[in-house]
């Protein structure tokens, strides 16, 4: 971003506070093994004699239904939930940008086919389909079951199937506008290949729009992963995620309400923070704001 764009972003106080909050959550998640060593607990080992323990110096947030430390479970769950959100948003952005650029460059039948596919996916009820796809038993397809990496890859792939549509439509509209500008036409007239025109002249001008859309997608992806994990179709225990922590605490919400409050609060804070960051980036990278300040 330019200096003016940075100043506009820094003037968006909610976005700056959200960056600090997400940075704090990410740093704590990365430091989870060090925090576990300092507290002297294993977040994956049950301790049935210490179920629903209240907050204490040894367990700052108490323990869950199996006697595991809630703080450590939240931090390890943050690793999973944030990784799924970031990777799925990145994959969706890459697929959507490639589809949008292809539709804008080739036009005609290719454009019509790709956009009708996007329209079809938009018309489908995404959440029920995500639930159906997540419920497919991988063992019947000859694939591993229960491995953390496979659960993560499966959720990312399922979400990316539907997540690219918004970015593709945005990339196509922006690319069509850019390809009509003089510098893009001049490059084509001078014999530049389609790949070079798209890579050197179109893609850089799409970066701001795709970044804003992808940032806002991260929160939606974390929410979807939490829903699938809550329903038992996402990340499987004992690997913690905020969604399956909520699922484990749902039947004891009155006996031990904080076991449900903390993961719900983390989901809420992360989703709201990513939306604020997206709003801040949209304001900072708005070309009309650049023209007004010139």
C-alpha positions in Angstrom: 0.0 0.0 0.0 1.1 3.6 -0.6 1.8 6.0 2.3 -1.6 7.6 1.9 -3.3 4.2 2.0 -1.4 3.3 5.2 -2.5 6.5 6.8 -6.1 5.9 5.9 -5.9 2.4 7.3 -4.2 3.6 10.5 -7.1 6.1 10.8 -9.5 3.2 10.9 -9.2 2.5 14.6 -11.4 -0.6 14.7 -9.3 -2.2 12.0 -6.0 -1.3 13.8 -7.4 -2.8 17.0 -8.5 -5.9 15.2 -5.0 -6.4 13.7 -3.5 -6.1 17.2 -6.1 -8.6 18.6 -5.5 -11.1 15.8 -1.7 -10.7 16.2 -2.1 -11.4 19.9 -4.2 -14.5 19.3 -1.8 -15.8 16.6 1.3 -15.1 18.8 -0.3 -16.9 21.8 -1.2 -19.9 19.5 2.3 -20.2 18.2 3.6 -20.1 21.8 1.2 -22.7 22.9 3.9 -25.4 23.5 5.9 -23.0 25.6 2.8 -22.0 27.6 2.0 -25.8 28.1 5.5 -26.4 29.4 5.3 -23.4 31.7 2.0 -24.6 33.1 3.1 -28.2 33.2 0.0 -29.7 31.5 -0.7 -31.7 28.4 -3.8 -30.3 26.6 -4.5 -33.7 25.0 -4.3 -36.0 28.1 -7.6 -36.4 30.1 -7.6 -36.0 33.9 -10.9 -37.2 35.0 -10.2 -36.4 38.6 -9.9 -32.7 37.7 -13.1 -32.2 35.6 -14.5 -28.7 35.5 -11.9 -27.3 37.9 -12.4 -23.5 38.5 -9.8 -21.0 37.3 -6.6 -21.3 39.3 -2.8 -20.4 38.9 -2.3 -23.9 37.4 -5.4 -23.7 35.2 -6.0 -20.0 34.4 -9.3 -20.7 32.7 -10.2 -23.9 34.4 -10.6 -27.3 32.8 -13.1 -29.0 30.4 -15.3 -32.1 30.6 -12.2 -34.4 30.5 -10.1 -32.4 32.9 -7.9 -30.8 30.2 -6.7 -27.2 30.6 -9.1 -24.9 28.8 -6.5 -22.2 28.0 -4.2 -24.6 26.3 -7.1 -26.2 24.4 -8.1 -22.7 23.2 -4.6 -21.9 22.0 -4.1 -25.2 20.2 -7.6 -24.8 18.8 -6.6 -21.3 17.5 -3.8 -23.0 15.6 -6.4 -25.2 13.8 -9.1 -22.7 13.3 -6.8 -19.9 12.1 -4.9 -22.3 9.8 -8.1 -23.5 8.2 -9.4 -19.9 7.8 -6.2 -18.6 6.2 -5.4 -21.5 4.0 -9.0 -21.9 2.7 -9.3 -18.2 2.0 -5.9 -18.3 0.2 -6.9 -21.3 -1.9 -10.3 -19.7 -2.7 -8.6 -16.4 -3.7 -6.1 -18.2 -6.0 -8.9 -20.3 -7.7 -11.2 -17.3 -8.0 -8.6 -15.0 -9.4 -7.5 -17.6 -12.0 -11.2 -18.3 -13.0 -12.0 -14.5 -13.2 -8.9 -13.7 -15.3 -9.6 -16.6 -17.7 -13.3 -15.5 -18.1 -12.2 -11.9 -18.7 -9.4 -12.7 -21.2 -11.1 -15.4 -23.3 -14.6 -14.1 -23.2 -17.3 -15.7 -25.3 -18.1 -19.3 -24.5 -15.4 -19.7 -21.9 -16.7 -16.6 -20.0 -20.3 -17.8 -20.3 -19.4 -21.3 -19.0 -17.4 -20.1 -16.1 -19.9 -17.5 -15.0 -22.8 -19.9 -15.3 -20.9 -22.3 -13.1 -20.4 -19.6 -10.6 -24.1 -18.6 -10.7 -25.0 -22.3 -10.2 -22.8 -22.5 -7.1 -24.2 -19.2 -5.8 -27.8 -20.6 -6.2 -27.0 -23.8 -4.3 -27.6 -23.8 -0.5 -23.9 -24.0 0.5 -24.2 -24.9 4.2 -26.4 -28.1 3.6 -24.1 -29.2 0.8 -21.0 -28.6 2.9 -22.6 -30.7 5.6 -23.3 -33.5 3.1 -19.8 -33.4 1.7 -18.2 -33.3 5.1 -20.3 -36.3 6.2 -18.9 -38.6 3.5 -16.8 -41.3 5.1 -13.3 -41.1 3.7 -12.6 -44.7 4.6 -15.2 -45.8 1.9 -13.1 -43.9 -0.7 -9.9 -45.6 0.4 -8.6 -42.5 2.1 -7.2 -42.2 5.7 -9.5 -41.4 8.5 -8.8 -39.6 11.8 -5.5 -38.1 10.7 -5.3 -34.4 11.6 -3.7 -33.3 8.3 -6.4 -35.1 6.4 -9.2 -33.5 8.4 -7.6 -30.1 7.8 -7.1 -30.7 4.0 -10.7 -32.1 3.6 -12.3 -29.0 5.3 -10.1 -26.6 3.3 -11.0 -28.4 0.0 -14.7 -28.5 0.8 -14.9 -24.8 1.7 -12.7 -23.8 -1.3 -15.2 -25.5 -3.6 -17.8 -22.8 -2.8 -15.5 -20.0 -1.6 -13.9 -19.1 -5.0 -17.1 -17.7 -6.5 -17.2 -14.3 -5.0 -13.5 -13.6 -5.8 -14.0 -14.9 -9.4 -16.8 -12.5 -10.1 -14.9 -9.6 -8.6 -11.7 -10.5 -10.5 -13.6 -10.8 -13.8 -15.4 -7.5 -13.4 -12.1 -5.7 -12.5 -10.1 -7.4 -15.2 -12.6 -6.5 -17.9 -12.3 -2.8 -16.8 -8.5 -3.0 -16.8 -8.3 -4.7 -20.2 -10.1 -1.7 -21.7 -7.6 0.8 -20.5 -5.0 2.3 -22.8 -1.9 0.7 -21.3 -3.4 -2.8 -21.5 -4.5 -2.3 -25.1 -1.0 -0.9 -25.9 0.6 -4.1 -24.5 -1.7 -6.3 -26.6 -1.0 -4.2 -29.7 2.8 -4.5 -29.1 2.4 -8.3 -29.2 2.6 -9.2 -25.6 1.2 -12.6 -24.8 -2.0 -13.1 -22.9 -0.1 -14.5 -19.9 2.2 -11.5 -19.8 -0.6 -9.0 -20.1 -2.6 -10.7 -17.3 0.5 -11.1 -15.0 2.2 -7.7 -15.5 -0.8 -5.4 -16.1 -4.0 -6.9 -14.8 -3.1 -9.0 -11.8 -1.2 -6.2 -9.9 -4.3 -4.0 -10.2 -6.5 -6.8 -8.9 -4.4 -7.3 -5.8 -6.1 -4.8 -3.6 -9.6 -6.0 -4.5 -8.7 -9.7 -4.0 -6.9 -8.9 -0.7 -10.0 -7.2 0.7 -12.3 -10.0 -0.4 -10.0 -12.7 1.0 -9.7 -10.9 4.3 -13.4 -10.9 4.7 -13.5 -14.5 3.7 -11.3 -15.6 6.5 -13.9 -14.9 9.1 -16.6 -16.7 7.1 -14.4 -19.7 6.7 -13.6 -19.9 10.5 -17.3 -19.7 11.2 -18.1 -22.5 8.7 -15.3 -24.7 10.1 -16.7 -24.1 13.6 -20.2 -25.1 12.4 -18.9 -28.3 10.8 -16.8 -29.2 13.8 -19.7 -28.4 16.1 -21.8 -30.9 14.2 -19.0 -33.5 14.4 -18.2 -33.3 10.7 -15.1 -31.2 10.8 -11.9 -31.4 12.9 -12.2 -34.6 15.0 -11.2 -34.9 18.7 -8.7 -35.2 20.3 -7.4 -32.5 18.0 -8.9 -29.3 19.4 -10.7 -26.6 17.4 -13.0 -24.0 18.6 -16.0 -25.7 17.0 -15.5 -29.1 18.5 -14.7 -27.5 21.9 -18.2 -25.9 21.7 -19.7 -29.3 20.7 -18.1 -31.0 23.8 -19.5 -28.3 26.1 -23.0 -28.0 24.7 -24.7 -30.6 27.0 -23.1 -29.0 30.1 -23.7 -25.3 29.4 -25.5 -24.9 32.8 -23.1 -27.0 34.8 -19.9 -25.5 33.4 -20.9 -22.5 31.2 -17.4 -21.1 30.8 -16.4 -24.2 28.8 -18.7 -23.0 26.1 -18.3 -19.3 26.6 -14.5 -19.2 25.9 -14.5 -20.9 22.5 -17.6 -19.0 21.5 -16.0 -15.8 22.5 -12.9 -16.6 20.5 -14.9 -17.4 17.4 -16.9 -14.2 17.8 -13.9 -12.0 18.4 -11.9 -13.5 15.4 -14.8 -13.2 13.0 -15.6 -9.6 14.0 -11.9 -8.7 13.8 -11.4 -10.0 10.3 -14.5 -8.1 9.1 -13.2 -4.9 10.6 -9.8 -5.5 8.9 -11.6 -6.1 5.6 -13.5 -2.8 6.1 -10.3 -0.9 6.9 -8.5 -2.3 3.8 -11.5 -1.5 1.6 -11.4 2.1 2.8 -7.6 2.4 2.6 -7.4 0.9 -0.9 -10.4 2.7 -2.4 -9.2 4.5 -5.5 -11.9 7.1 -5.1 -10.4 8.0 -1.7 -7.0 8.3 -3.4 -8.5 10.8 -5.9 -10.2 12.8 -3.2 -6.9 13.2 -1.3 -4.8 14.0 -4.3 
